[in-house]
Amino acid sequence: MKKAQEHENRQCSICGLHYKDKELAEECHAWCSTHKSCNLKIATQSLEAQKRRFDGN
C-alpha cells in the first residue's frame, strides 16, 4: 500500500504525467495549475517521455 501511495506522490494530479522524484511532480503541478498547460522542459523529464525516447516511438 505504501508503494502505491509513494507512486501517486510522483504524479501531476492535473496532467497525469509521472516523475522519478516528488519535486519534479510538484513543479509540473505548479506550472499546470498556473498556466493551464504543460511546460515542455518539465514534461520531457516525465517517465512517459523517457519511455518514448527509450522505445523509439
C-alpha positions in Angstrom: 0.0 0.0 0.0 2.8 2.4 0.8 4.5 1.9 -2.6 1.2 2.9 -4.4 0.9 6.0 -2.2 4.5 7.0 -3.0 3.9 6.5 -6.7 0.9 8.7 -6.6 3.0 11.4 -5.0 5.2 11.5 -8.1 2.3 12.1 -10.5 1.0 15.5 -11.5 -2.7 15.5 -10.5 -3.6 17.9 -13.3 -1.9 16.4 -16.4 -1.3 12.9 -15.1 2.4 12.7 -16.0 4.7 10.7 -13.7 8.1 11.7 -12.4 11.0 9.9 -10.7 11.0 12.4 -7.9 8.4 14.3 -6.0 10.0 17.7 -6.7 9.5 17.4 -10.4 5.9 16.3 -10.0 5.3 19.3 -7.7 7.0 21.7 -10.3 4.8 20.2 -13.0 1.6 20.6 -10.9 2.5 24.3 -10.1 3.1 25.0 -13.8 -0.1 23.2 -14.9 -2.3 24.9 -12.3 -0.9 28.4 -13.1 -0.7 28.2 -16.9 -3.4 25.6 -17.7 -0.8 23.9 -20.0 2.3 21.7 -19.8 5.8 23.0 -19.8 7.9 21.2 -22.4 11.1 21.5 -20.3 9.3 19.8 -17.3 7.3 17.3 -19.4 10.3 16.0 -21.2 11.6 14.8 -17.8 8.5 12.7 -17.2 8.6 8.9 -17.2 6.3 8.8 -20.2 8.7 10.9 -22.2 11.7 8.9 -21.2 9.9 5.7 -22.1 9.1 7.1 -25.6 12.7 8.0 -26.1 13.8 4.6 -25.0 11.3 2.7 -27.1 12.0 5.0 -30.1 8.3 6.0 -30.5 
